[in-house]
Amino acid sequence: MADVLSQSQIDALLSSMQAGGADDSLTEQTNETDLQYRKYDFYSPKKYTKEKLKMLQSIYDNYSRIATSQINGLFRVASEVEVVGVEEQRYYEFGNALNETDVITLARVDLPDHSKNPPMIFHISPIVMSSMIDRMLGGSGEDHTVDMSYIYTDIELALYENIIQYMVNLTSDVWNTYLKFSTKFERIEENPSMFQGIAVDETVVIVMLKITMGTLEGAMNICIPGTLLGNIFDLIDTTKYLADQDGVILSNRDELLTNIKECKMDVMAQLGIARLSLDDVYNLHVGDVIDMNKPHDSQVSIHIEGQPWFTGQLGVNNKNIAVKIEERLEGVGDTASV
């Protein structure tokens, strides 16, 4: 029996009691209202909380908005990308849903901790990708005869790779709010069953997107391996902890300076600037003198990577021409140290 009876059920129950018997129709009605519970698989418990999945939903809602603008600009068609759902599965469930003719894209993710992680997997239904390729080649992109068994030609695979890189590169932008990392296109895999980069029993999160282009509609799935997603969440939690510790955001300025101290930089001393006509340049010969329009004892400008930073005096050091730094230019390098 249901936990709570409606007023009509209570009235019917009282009437049946007064009549001296139970009403069979009431029993059938209450049985129909029994709660349906979803079975929980204790063999493979859920790894991510609802809060984590909601965060992913929010991230890829932003991804869908940017992807919509990207598709509109690239293919000149009214399109819409929306998130259908975010689900936690086993990788074999994702793999079993793919056909042998499907093409998947592998994207390498470089996290700040330089850990080695399995790649993200992108999959777009052939009806949507064939429409994009057709529009790129000048067609109408309205072929409704393409189905899931469609096989791409070599030329189409080259265009496929060009298009999917736009979708891969958006990933880093939408994650920047939580964690900065780079996502790079690695390769396309024409036979998904041959890909062994993710264990079949590994927990993955599938982000399901629906892409509408004109009168066509198809799906796009993004598979995020559990190993990769776990490392991302750990880095996010660590960053939040360091930022909240004692109410002070820790600076990594010293670490950055240590890493860039060995970088090579071009330092140039500019003696002066002369303007010549093309006729003068054409008639230049060995032994000609170019007037720099500056006194011989004037200061020279010292440029670092093309930017003026100091003024100095030209001289000699150990029989080599040298420049002595005398002062720093105002408004330059105030926040840096040399």
SVG drawing of the C-alpha trace seen along z (x, -y; Angstrom):
<svg xmlns="http://www.w3.org/2000/svg" viewBox="-23 -66 114 74">
<polyline fill="none" stroke="black" stroke-width="0.4" points="0.0,0.0 1.2,-3.5 2.6,-5.5 -0.1,-8.3 -3.7,-7.8 -5.6,-10.4 -8.9,-11.7 -10.9,-9.7 -9.1,-6.5 -9.8,-7.2 -13.5,-7.8 -13.6,-4.5 -11.9,-2.6 -14.4,-4.0 -17.3,-3.1 -16.0,0.5 -15.6,0.9 -19.1,-0.3 -20.3,2.2 -18.4,4.9 -15.9,5.9 -12.9,4.6 -13.2,3.1 -11.2,5.0 -11.1,2.0 -9.4,0.0 -6.8,2.7 -6.0,2.7 -5.8,-1.1 -3.4,-1.2 -1.3,1.5 -1.0,-0.6 0.3,-3.5 3.2,-1.5 6.5,-3.4 8.9,-2.1 12.5,-1.9 15.5,-1.9 17.9,1.1 21.3,0.1 24.3,2.1 26.5,2.7 29.1,4.5 29.9,1.2 28.9,-1.6 28.7,-5.2 32.0,-7.1 30.9,-10.7 28.4,-12.6 25.5,-14.6 27.4,-17.8 30.2,-16.7 27.9,-15.7 26.0,-19.1 29.4,-20.9 30.0,-19.0 26.5,-19.8 27.3,-23.5 30.7,-23.3 29.2,-21.7 26.2,-24.0 28.8,-26.7 30.5,-24.4 27.3,-24.0 26.8,-27.8 30.3,-28.4 30.0,-25.4 26.7,-26.8 28.4,-30.1 31.4,-28.2 29.2,-26.1 27.1,-29.1 30.2,-31.0 32.0,-28.1 29.1,-26.7 26.7,-29.7 23.7,-27.8 21.3,-28.3 22.3,-25.6 21.8,-24.8 23.9,-22.6 22.4,-21.5 23.3,-19.1 20.9,-16.2 22.5,-14.6 25.6,-13.7 25.9,-10.0 28.4,-7.8 29.0,-4.5 31.5,-1.8 33.7,-2.2 32.4,1.0 28.9,-0.4 30.1,-3.3 32.1,-1.1 29.3,1.3 27.0,-1.5 29.4,-2.4 29.3,-0.8 32.2,0.7 32.0,-2.1 32.0,-4.9 35.0,-7.3 36.1,-8.5 38.5,-11.3 41.2,-11.1 42.2,-14.3 45.3,-14.5 44.8,-16.5 47.9,-18.0 47.2,-18.8 49.3,-21.2 50.7,-18.3 52.1,-16.7 50.4,-13.4 49.8,-10.8 46.1,-10.3 44.0,-8.5 42.6,-10.7 39.2,-12.2 37.0,-10.7 34.8,-12.7 32.1,-11.1 29.8,-12.8 27.0,-11.0 27.6,-10.6 24.4,-12.6 25.8,-15.7 29.4,-15.4 28.4,-14.6 26.3,-17.7 29.2,-19.8 31.5,-18.3 29.0,-18.9 28.6,-22.5 32.3,-22.9 32.5,-21.7 29.8,-24.1 26.7,-21.8 23.4,-22.3 24.1,-19.9 20.5,-18.5 21.2,-14.9 18.7,-12.8 19.8,-9.5 23.0,-9.2 22.6,-6.7 24.8,-5.3 26.5,-2.8 27.9,-5.6 31.6,-5.1 33.8,-8.1 36.1,-8.5 39.7,-9.5 38.9,-13.0 36.1,-13.2 38.3,-11.9 40.8,-14.7 38.0,-17.3 36.6,-15.4 40.0,-15.9 39.9,-19.6 36.4,-20.1 36.7,-18.1 39.8,-20.1 37.5,-23.1 35.3,-21.1 38.4,-19.7 40.0,-23.1 36.8,-24.4 37.4,-22.1 40.2,-24.1 38.2,-27.3 35.2,-26.0 37.3,-24.4 39.4,-27.6 37.0,-28.7 37.9,-25.7 41.3,-24.6 43.6,-25.7 44.9,-22.9 45.5,-22.3 43.6,-19.9 45.2,-18.9 43.9,-16.8 45.8,-13.5 44.3,-11.4 41.1,-9.9 40.4,-6.2 38.4,-4.5 37.9,-1.3 36.7,-2.0 36.9,1.6 40.6,1.6 41.3,-1.3 42.8,0.1 43.7,-3.2 41.0,-2.8 40.2,0.3 36.8,1.8 35.8,1.7 37.0,-1.8 34.4,-4.3 33.8,-7.1 31.5,-10.1 29.5,-10.5 28.4,-14.0 25.6,-13.7 25.0,-16.6 22.3,-17.2 23.3,-19.1 20.6,-20.7 21.7,-22.0 18.9,-23.3 16.5,-20.4 19.1,-17.8 19.6,-16.6 22.2,-14.3 24.2,-13.4 27.6,-14.2 29.1,-12.3 32.2,-13.2 33.7,-10.4 35.8,-11.5 37.8,-8.7 37.5,-8.3 41.3,-8.5 41.5,-11.8 38.4,-13.2 39.6,-12.1 42.9,-13.9 41.1,-17.0 38.8,-17.1 41.8,-16.5 43.6,-19.5 40.5,-21.6 40.1,-20.7 43.8,-21.3 43.7,-24.7 40.6,-25.7 42.3,-24.6 45.4,-26.6 43.3,-29.7 41.2,-29.5 44.1,-28.7 44.3,-31.5 42.2,-33.7 45.3,-34.3 45.7,-33.3 49.2,-31.8 51.3,-33.2 53.5,-31.1 55.6,-34.0 58.9,-32.5 58.2,-29.2 57.6,-31.0 60.7,-33.1 62.7,-30.0 61.4,-28.3 62.1,-31.2 65.6,-32.2 67.3,-30.1 65.4,-31.6 67.5,-33.4 66.6,-37.0 67.9,-39.4 69.5,-42.6 70.2,-45.3 71.8,-48.7 70.4,-51.1 72.9,-53.8 70.4,-55.8 67.8,-56.0 68.4,-57.4 65.8,-57.8 67.0,-57.5 65.2,-57.7 65.1,-54.7 67.4,-56.5 70.0,-57.0 69.8,-53.4 70.2,-52.3 73.4,-54.4 75.1,-53.3 78.7,-52.0 81.4,-50.7 83.0,-53.6 79.9,-55.8 79.0,-57.4 75.5,-57.5 74.7,-60.3 72.8,-59.0 71.7,-62.6 73.0,-62.2 76.1,-63.5 79.0,-61.1 78.8,-61.2 75.0,-60.8 73.3,-58.0 72.1,-54.9 68.8,-53.1 69.0,-49.5 66.1,-47.2 65.2,-43.9 63.2,-41.6 62.5,-44.7 61.2,-46.8 63.2,-49.9 64.0,-49.4 67.2,-51.3 69.5,-54.1 73.3,-53.7 76.7,-55.0 78.7,-53.4 82.2,-52.4 84.9,-49.7 85.4,-46.7 88.4,-44.4 88.9,-45.7 85.3,-44.9 82.5,-47.4 80.2,-47.6 77.3,-49.6 77.0,-50.8 73.4,-50.9 72.7,-54.2 69.0,-54.5 65.7,-52.7 63.1,-54.3 60.1,-55.6 56.9,-53.5 58.7,-50.4 59.2,-47.2 57.7,-48.7 56.2,-45.3 59.2,-43.2 62.7,-42.8 65.8,-42.3"/>
</svg>
